[in-house]
Amino acid sequence: MNNNIYTFLCILFFISCSKHKYKSNVIKIKKFEKTHNLKGEQILINDYSAFSINVIDSLLLTHCTGTDTHYNLYSKNTFKFLGSLGTKGNTPEAWLFPTYNNQFEKDSLGLKIWLSSHVKSKIIQVNLTKTIKSKSKTPFITKSFNINSKVFPFTKLLYVNDSVFYGDSGYFDSQRCRLKRYNLETEITNHSSLFPKIINKKLFPSEMLKSLYYSLIQKKTDETVFVSAMEYFNRVDVFDENLNTKLTILGNGLNSDNQIDASTLKIDEGSPFDEFTIYYRDIDLTKTYIYCLYLNQVKNKFGKEIKPVEIRVFDWNGNPKYLLKIPEYLMNISVDEKEGWIYGVAPYSEKILRYNIKNIIK
């Protein structure tokens, strides 16, 4: 074979392999392998103001309203109250709108979690073990990073290492995207594309566009892989560390993996989202599965019509494995696969619940 032709074919093969590496695999949900109806058990009955709960190793962390602190800590096994964390307010010692990033680690120095605040443009690591021992509401901070909000505005921030962070678009972000990366040392940012693409987007009120792409993002524990489940589009996307889409899971309804024509959507200028459906409300990730809290409710009925919800469970190849039907109107979930429980909060009923999955999730 002519050497030039051989070289040309090799180049074509290399290019095709490279493109395939980053091509998103699209899964369209048709049927789940197994369906189960779960019955909830109410727990922490005195923590009626909670709007979220998270399992953190041996602890339960609830995020509260109506109190002077942001978080309450409990023993996971006994439900014993262990203390409160984070004073509310705008003083230097207080916090505004802290977000637990579903990231924790445990070492010889204790159990540590990451909290971020888009208001203070900061992310901190808190040693929960030492905070509980101190019996103080002030967190024992082991690491703290200030983020230049002009360069990297965010609402949720995810830690990878002391230099690299990932986040979503902040409300005043001029370059909107689904996921972005920030290097603290160089202040270089990288952005994913913004999709699904909307044509005739001028038909949307400007404020609406800022919220339309809202999604729940979380990092997989053992890899630099991120999941984004969208609120107003029926889709879940998995991104790699280079902000490429590895996997897309599509449900029915508004879910396009290419483009959407705004002229085909019903939009009320006074209440632009009223006729839109809210699909995903929360996510949680394990090494084995992607858990998605699926609301499937028209926005103008949100919080007014109490309805059952679903937890949709996918493996990391996007296969729909389990459909868990929940009778309560949950707004938040947290999964303890090791012990076999899913925790959730139904804030409109002022209940915290847990669901036994020991003989269900394999």
Buried (B, 14 or more C-beta within 10 A) or exposed (E): EEEEEEEEEEEEEEEEEEEEEEEBEBBEBEEBEEEBEBEBEEBBEEBBBBBBBBBBBEBBBBBBEEEEBBBBBBEBEEBEEBBBBBBBEEEEEBBEEBBBBBBBBEEEEBBBBBBBBBEBBBBBBBBBBBBBEEEBBEBBBEEEBEBEBEEBBBBBBBBBEEEBBBBBBBEEBEEBBBBBBBEBEEEEBEBBEBBBEBEEBEBBEEEBBBEBBBBBBBBBEEEBBBBBBBBBBBBBBBBBBEBBBBBBBBBEBBBBBEEBEBEEBEBEEEEBBBEBBBBBBBBBBBEEBBBBBBBBBBBEEBEEEEEEBBBBBBEBEBEBBBBBEBBBBBBBBBBBBEBBBBBBBBBBBEBBBBBBBEEBBE
